[in-house]
Amino acid sequence: MSWTDKRIREYREGAEPTVLEKLALEHGHPVNFAASILALAAIGYGLWTHQGIWIGVGIAVALLAHLYVSIKK
């Protein structure tokens, strides 16, 4: 039995996930994952062209995705 199977069984029995596991699940959400890729591209482009607006857009996209997943819980 793998580690993940054991943890899933423990969750079904009422065990709480650790902080690191909660963070991993949050960042594994498809909306957050896609938005993080877009944010990384925007920040990278902003750094490459020295345009602060793109850096700001990238940070805003990342924060909005984080808030969306946090509210969705």
C-alpha positions as CSV (number, residue, x, y, z in Angstrom):
1,M,0.0,0.0,0.0
2,S,1.4,3.4,-1.0
3,W,1.7,6.4,1.2
4,T,-1.2,8.2,-0.5
5,D,-3.5,5.2,0.0
6,K,-2.6,5.2,3.7
7,R,-3.3,8.9,4.0
8,I,-6.6,8.7,2.2
9,R,-7.7,5.9,4.5
10,E,-6.7,8.0,7.5
11,Y,-8.7,11.0,6.1
12,R,-11.8,8.8,5.8
13,E,-11.3,7.8,9.4
14,G,-11.3,11.4,10.5
15,A,-7.6,12.4,10.5
16,E,-6.8,16.0,9.6
17,P,-4.3,16.8,6.8
18,T,-1.1,18.5,7.7
19,V,-0.3,22.1,6.7
20,L,2.0,21.0,3.9
21,E,-0.7,18.6,2.6
22,K,-3.3,21.4,2.6
23,L,-0.9,23.7,0.6
24,A,-0.2,20.9,-1.9
25,L,-3.9,20.3,-2.4
26,E,-4.6,24.1,-2.8
27,H,-1.9,24.5,-5.4
28,G,-3.0,21.4,-7.2
29,H,-6.4,22.9,-8.0
30,P,-6.8,23.3,-11.8
31,V,-7.8,27.0,-11.6
32,N,-4.9,27.9,-9.4
33,F,-2.5,25.8,-11.5
34,A,-3.5,27.4,-14.8
35,A,-3.5,30.9,-13.3
36,S,0.0,30.3,-11.8
37,I,1.3,29.4,-15.3
38,L,-0.3,32.6,-16.7
39,A,1.1,34.7,-13.8
40,L,4.6,33.2,-14.3
41,A,4.5,34.1,-18.0
42,A,3.3,37.6,-17.3
43,I,5.9,38.2,-14.7
44,G,8.7,36.7,-16.9
45,Y,7.6,38.9,-19.8
46,G,7.5,42.0,-17.5
47,L,11.0,41.3,-16.2
48,W,12.3,40.7,-19.8
49,T,10.9,43.9,-21.2
50,H,11.4,45.9,-18.0
51,Q,7.7,46.8,-17.8
52,G,6.3,47.0,-14.3
53,I,2.7,46.7,-15.5
54,W,3.2,43.1,-16.6
55,I,4.8,42.2,-13.3
56,G,1.8,43.8,-11.5
57,V,-0.6,41.9,-13.7
58,G,1.2,38.6,-13.0
59,I,1.1,39.2,-9.3
60,A,-2.6,40.2,-9.4
61,V,-3.5,37.0,-11.4
62,A,-1.6,34.9,-8.9
63,L,-3.3,36.5,-5.9
64,L,-6.8,36.3,-7.5
65,A,-6.3,32.6,-8.2
66,H,-5.2,32.1,-4.6
67,L,-8.2,34.0,-3.3
68,Y,-10.6,32.0,-5.6
69,V,-9.3,28.7,-4.3
70,S,-9.4,29.9,-0.7
71,I,-12.9,31.1,-1.0
72,K,-14.0,28.0,-2.8
73,K,-13.0,25.8,0.2
